[in-house]
């Protein structure tokens, strides 16, 4: 062993500097630190001090130069590659990041719990960005005149959970990692194998989808996967575009997304239950979208056109099952979904909407390859950084349940305080729906959908659905969206979903404080004299 390296064991900082000097042999400042390293007994190694004969010093210096030269030359041939292999590109990054931890701790100490502490990296100063209905320097002042924006389904409900459990999936990516276009999947060049594996593991734990002998295609959220599915399923040899349909009320973005590019392969054709055959019905091909649980109503859906109401096909076509909300905190899991093409997304399972990762479970390899081709042409793949973050998040969730025994069911009362994600979300959604229903029962102005309980294999009990949205009906006004907006609540009109303007979709996924303001306002509206 190099005697100089042996001496440096007495000081951890200098040992690290020694290693840095080896890794960067052309950094002269690091080399000088090697010469100035302290001895193991605490004395400083310096030719100006007594106790060491000058001849011995000269010989020692000469020998050390030879040793360092040898180490440097050896490192250039071998050790540098060895060091780089310690953190290979295919490895999972560290689950801790000091900088992220500092910011996370800061956010807990500021903004009164009703805002996010944001840092300006140019000035290293920070300030509070207040959540809806709170104001002031530290967001401690309630704003009674605020407008509640529930138009989108932004899943900020999960923030409190991940504040308490974020260390389990905090991700660090080194600056040189994942710079290539290419990932490590042998099937699709942009897919990280780790994400493919953890998705399969998660569905096995939850029991909500079949993944065996299926192909996983990763996309920028389920929206891109929806577009990729339309491209992959539309025949290119038919004289007219494929007709894209969904039973009303359907997801409001389907018509816009379908027709945005004005593709010659497909076009939006409206309500699947109202399809009428044309004179050239033999040339017609349909792509039916089945959203289950449905957005906006929360009900379980099946095909009404391709399979027909008795499972007998009534039209030529293909099915896309959008199962974004088929998770145990929204709907009882009665059986694993086993469809030809199923769409899921991180945003609706864990709340990480900003990560923009979705996945399709596809039975037909040819369809999966066409979807991957669309994504390749559309965005040259999917961010590997986002895939790794999603991998860490889904792995953390899966691990929580593996530690409970790894086999469903996972009874709600067995977890105590909700330390597992779906137990937390189930408890929170149950509270919100009970609270909303209790307020609406105090008057006759509003009503929401009613559901029957069903056996949930994941929790091992009979449960009521607790959808991500409330499909609210105004009983006394024609334009419910306008009425809500006039009272400081932004919603999405039922007309966007192919339904009546008496209905609005209310997001149930916002922060708890925003939800409480919502139900308080609905309760006050119940007390106002009936609108003529």
N, C-alpha and C positions, 0 to 999 in steps of 0.2 A: 504494500500500500504506500502511496505517496506520503512522505513524512509531513509535508506541508498540509495536506488534507487532514492527516491525523491531528495536527495541532489545532486546526480550525474547528474541531468538534466542540471545543469549549465555548464557542460563541455562535448561536443560531443565526443571527443576522449576517455575520461574515461568511458562514457556511453557505447561505443562500447566495451571497454575492460571489462566492467561489464558483457555485454552479452556474450562475449567470455568466461569469467570465468564460466558463467552458463552452456554454451554448453560443456565446457571441465573441469568438476569439479575436475579432478585429476591433473590439471596443477597448481603446487604450485606457480609459478611466477604470474599467473593470480590472485590467491587468495591474494597474498601480495598486488597487486595493488588495490584490493577492500578495504583493510584496509587503504591504503594511499590516498584514493580518496579525492579531495578538497571539501570543503563545498560550498554551493550555493553562499555565499557572497564573495567567493574568498579566505577565510582563509583556511589554511591547517589544517586538523584534525590530531593532534599529541599530545601524552601524555606529551611530553617534554615542551610544550608551556603552558603559564599561561592562566587563564580565565575560566578553567574548573575544578571544584573540582575533586579530585582524586576518591572520592567515586562515584560521578556521572559517571566518566570515566569507573570505574570498572563495574558498573551496565550496562552502555551503551555497553561496550565491550561484556559482558556476553549475553545481549539480542541480539546483532547483530550476535553472534555465533549461537544462537538458530535459528534465522531467516534464516541465510545462510544454516544451516543444513537442515531446513525444505524445503527451496527452492530446494536444491540439491536433496533431496530424492524425492520430487514431480516431479522434472524435469526428473529424471531417469525413473520414471514410465510413465510420460505422455509427458512432454514438448519436449523431444528430438525427439519423433516421430512426434509431431506437427511441429517442426522446419524442419524436413526432408521433411514433406509433402508439405512445402512451395514451393519446387522445385522438383516436382515429375518427374519420369523418362519419362513420356509421354508428359511432357510440352515442349513447344518450347523454346530453349535457348535464352538468351539475345541477342539483335541485336547490341550490342556494346562490344568491347574488347579493353581496354586501350593499351595493348601491341601491338595488331594489328594496332591500330590507330597510335601509334608511328612509327611503321615500314612503314605504308602507307604514313604518313607525310614526313618521311625521304626520301622515294623514290621520292616524288615530288620535294624535294629540291636538289637532286643530279642528276648527270648523264646527265644533259642537255636535259632531255626528250628523250634521245636515248639509255637508258640503265636501268637496274634494280639494285637498291642498295641492296646488299645482306650482311647480318650480320653473322659473325662467332660467334656462341654462346659460344664457348670455350674462346674466347679472348674479346668478346664484341666490336670487331672492324668490320668495314664494308668496302666494295669496290664496284666499279661499274662493272657489267657484261654488256658489250655493245651489243646493237642490231646489226643485220646484217648491214654492210656497214658503221659502225661508230667505231672509236677507240679513244685512249687517256685515260688519268686518269679519266676524267669526261665525256667521250664519245662524245666530242664536235667536233671531227675531222672527216670529211667524208673520207671514204676509197674507192677511185675510182676503186681499183683493186679487190674489194670484189666479192665473189661468192654468188649469190642470190639463196637460197634454197627454191624452190617452189614445191618440190617433194611431200611433205605432204600437207594436208589441215589444217594446224595449225591455229585456228581462233583468232590470236592475234589482229586482227582488233578491237575487242571489248574492248581492254585494256583501251583505253582513255575514253570510255563511263563509265566503271565501276570505274575508278579513280574518276570520278565526282559524281557517284551515289552509291558507294560502301557501304556507311553508311546505306543504306536502307536494306542491307541483310548481313552485317557482322555478323558472328556467333560465339558465345562463348559456349563451351561445358565444363562443370565442370568435374574435374578429376574422380569423382565417377559415372558419368552418362553413361548410355548405355554400361555397361561392359558385359552384358549378351549376349548370342547368340540370344536371342529371342526378337522380336519387339512386337508391340501391335496389329498387325493385327490378326483377327480371321480366316482369310482365308489362308494366307501364313505366316509362322512363322517369316520370316526375313523382312517382309515389314512393314515400318512405315505407319500407317494410315494417318498421316498428309500429306505425300507425295502423296499417292493415291488420297486424297481429292483435293489437290492443282493442280494436273495434270488434273483432271476432270474440275476444275474451269477454268484453262488456256485454254483448248480446247473449252470450252463454250464461253469464251471471244473472241478467235481468230476465231472460227467457222470453224476449219479445220479438225475436226474428231468427229465422234459419239462415246460417252462414255456411254450412258445410257444402262443399262442391259449388260454391258461388264465387263470383268475382267482385272485388271491392274496387270501385272507382272513386277517387277523391276529387272534389271540386271546390271552387271558391263559393262556399255556402251551397245550400240546396237549390238556390235560384239558377246558378250556372249549370248544375246537374239537370235541372228541369229542361233547360234549353238544349243541353247535350242529348237528353232523352228524345226530345222531339226530332232532332236531327237524325239520330240513330234509328228511330222507329218509322220515319216517313219513307215510303217507297219512292224511288227515283224514276220508276218506269211507268207511273200512272199519268194520265192526261190532265188530271186536276189535283190540286193540293190535298193532302190529308186534312180532315176536319177534326179540330181539337175541341173536345166538349167536356163538360163537368156538370153534375146535377146542382141546381140552385138550392140554397145559396152557396155559391162557390167562392174560393179564395179570390179576393178582389184584384190581385195583381196578375192572375192568369191571363185575362184578355190583353192587357197592356204588354206583358212580356211576350206573349205569343205573336202579336202582330207588329211588334216594334221594328223588326228588321224587314218586314214585308216580304218574307221568304216565299219562294215559289213552291217549297216543299210542303208547307202546312199553313193553315189559317184558323183563326178562332171562329167557332160555329155555335157557341152558346150552350144552352141548357141541354144536358144529355138526355133528360127525360122527355124533352119536347122535340127530338129529332124526327123529321119527316123525310121519308125516302124521296129522292128526286127522280126525274125521268131516266137518268143514267145511273141507277143505283149500283149496277155491277162495277162501275168505275170508282165508286166511293170507298174511301178507307178512313176509319175513325181512330183517333187516339183519345181514349177516355181517361180523365184524371179522377182518381178516387182519393180524397183526402179524409183520412180516418185516424183519430178523431177529427171531425170536420172543423175547419176554420171558415166561418165564425161560430157555428152552433154548438160544437163539442160532441155531437152525436157520432155513433159508429156508422160508417158508410160501407156499402158494397157497390159493385158495378151494377148499373141499370141498363146499359146499352150493349156492351161487348159480351158479357156473360148472360145478361138478361135477368129477370127477377127470379127465375127458376134454374139459373145456371146454364140455360140454353142460349148460345150466341144468337143475337138478333141482327148484328151488323158485322161486317168484316173490319178487323182492326186490332189494336194493341192496347194494353193497360199500363198506366203508371200509377203506382200507389204511393202517395205522399204521406208518409207515416211520421212526420216531424214531431207530432205530439203523442206518439204511442209509447209513453213512458209511465211508470207506475204512479207518479205524483199527479198525473192528469187523468188517467183512465185505468180501470182495472185491467190487468194483463191476464187475459183469459186463455191465450195460446200463442205460441210463436207464429208470427206472420210468415207466410210461405207463398210469396207472390213472385212473378217473373222479374219485376223491376220495382225496387222499394227505395225510397229516399228518406234519409235521416240527416240531422244537422247538430253540431255542437251547441248552437245558440239555444235550442229548445230542450236539450238534455241537461246541460250544465250551466247555461246562462251566458256563455262566452260568445256573445253575438259578434263582437269586434274582431275575433280571431278569424272569422270568415272561412270556416272549414265545414264541409258537408260530405256525405258519402252515399253512394248508391250501391245496393246489393243486387247484383245482376245474375240471372241464371244462364243466359245465352252469351257465350264468349264473343261471338261476332258483334252482338249489340254492345257489349262492354268495350270492345276495341273501337267501335265507331264513336262511342261517347268519349273515350280517351283522345281520339283523333280530333274531335270538336274542341276539347279543352286545350289540346296542343296548339291548334290554329288560333284559338280565341285569346289565350293568355300565356302561351308557351309553358303550360303546366301550372302548378300551384306552388305557392311559396313554401319552401322547405322549412323556413323558420316557423311559419304558422303551423305546419304539420307537426313539428317537434313540440311546440307548445301544447297543441291538442293532444298529442301522445302522452305528455306528462300529466295533463288534466284527467284524461280518461283512465290512465293507469292508476292514478291516485284514487279515483272513484272505485275502480274495480278492486283495488287492494283493500279498501275499507270493508267490502263485503266478503272478500276471500278470508279476511281475518275473523269474520263471524262464523266461519265454518265452510263457506264456499258452496252451500247448497240451499236453494230456495225451499220453503219460504223464509223470509226475514220479518218476523212479527214486529209491528210498530212499537209494542210496549217492551220489547227486549233490548232496545237500544238506549233506554233512559233518555237523557238529553240527546237531541238529534245530532250525533256526531257524523252520521253517514248522510251523504247528499240527498238521496231520495227520501229518507226519513224526514230530514229537515223540510224539503220541499212539499212533501205530502202533508205534514203538520201545518205548514204555513198556508197552503192552498185550502185545506179544510177549514181553517180559521176564517179565511177571507170569504169563502162561500157561505159559511154559516152567518157571518156578520152581515153580508150583503142581503141575504134572504130575510134575516130578522128585521132589517130596516125597511125593505120593500113591503113586508107584511103590515106595516103601520099605515099604509094608505093604498089607494087604488090607481095611482097614476102610472106606475111602472110594473112590468112583469118580466120574468126571465124563464128560460127553458127549465123544465123539470126532467129529472133523470131517475131511472130505476137502478137500484144497486146490483152489482154483479160480483162474482167470486174473483178475487185477485190472487193469482198463483204466487206472485212475488211476495206479497205481505201475508198470505195465508189467511185471508178473511174477506168477508163480503164488504164492498166499499161502494160509495157513490162516486161518480165521475166528478172531478173538480177541474173543469177546462181552463185553459189559459185566457179565454175571453168570455165575457158575459154578453149574450145576444139579447139585448135589452129592447123591450117594446114599450113605446109611449102610447098609453091608452087614450089620451085626450087630445093629442095634437097629431097633425098629418106629417109634419117635418120634424122628426125627433132630433136630428143632428143640429138643426138651427136652434131649437129650443134649448138644447144642452149648451150650445156655444153662447147663447145669450146669458146663461147662468155660469159661465166660467169653466165649462168642461168641454174639451175638444174630443170628438169621437169620429168614427168613420160611418157614414150613412149606409143603410141597408141597400140603397140603390147601386152602390159600387159592387155589391155581392150578387147582383141579379135579383134582388128582393125588393121589398117595399120601403119607402122612406120613413115609415113608422118605426122601423128598427134601426138600432145603432149597435156597433161593436165597441165594447169597453174592454180595454186591456186590464187584466187582473195581475199583471206581472211587474208593476212599478214598485218603488220602494214602499215600505210599510207606512211611513209618514204621509206619503201622497195618497195611498189607499184610504187612510183614515179621514183625510180631508174630503175625499170623494164621497164616502158613505155619509159623512156629516152633512154635506150639501144635498145629497139625495133625500136624506131624512127631513131637512128643512123644506125642500120642494114639496114633499108630501103634505106639509101643513098649509101650504098656500092654497087659496081658494081655487077650485077647479077652473081650468081654462075653457072658455066657451068655444 
